[in-house]
Amino acid sequence: MAEAALRGAQATAAVRARRGRASYVGERAIGSPDPGALDIALLFWCRARVAGDAPGGLADHLPAAGSR
């Protein structure tokens, strides 16, 4: 589940938001993963780490600071 959540969160970078606060940003948000999706992925990754099943290091799955 953690791996799927991380992949899904990364995939949101290619999607233009049509609802919520991100919809006001429009095309400029493309290239940045959805913060809410990253939060949920982090939750699943932390749970997997506690269970000893975390898929690699967390930094391996997160966008680099300042990247777009």
N, C-alpha and C positions, 0 to 999 in steps of 0.2 A: 504494500500500500504506500509506503514512504517513497519508493522509487516512482510509482505512478503519479503521486502528488507532486513530486519535484519536476517530473517531465511535463506535467500539465501546467504547472506554474510557469515554467520556462516558455511553454508554447503560447502563453497569453501575451508575450511580447510582440507577436505578429498580428494581434487582433486589435482593431479600433473599438474603443468603448462606445457603446450606444446608450448606456444608462448610468446613473449615479454621477458622482463628482468628476470622474475621469472623462465623462462625455463632454465636459466644457473645454477640455484640453484638445480634443479632436485628434487630428493626424499627428500632432507633436508627441503624443503618448506612445506611438508605435516605436518599438525598439526597447521599451521598458516593460518588464513583467508587472503584472497587476500586484500591488502590495498585499491585498487580501488573500490572493492565491498563494503568495509566498509565505504569509503567516500560517495558513493552514498546512502547507507543505512542511514548514518548520515544526509545527505541532506533531505531525506524523513522524518526521525524522527523529525528533526527541524521544517519542514513544518507542520507536524502533531501537534507538541507542540504549535506552534503559533495558530493553529486552535482549540486547546484544546482537541485534540484526540490522544495525544501521548500514545503509549502502554507501560506504566510503566516508570521507570527511565532509562535513557540512560545507566548508569553503569550496569543495569541488563542484557543488551544485548551485551555488549562488552567483549572481552576476557580480562582476568586478566593481569595486567602488568607482563611481564616476563614469561607468560605461553606459552606453546607450544603444 
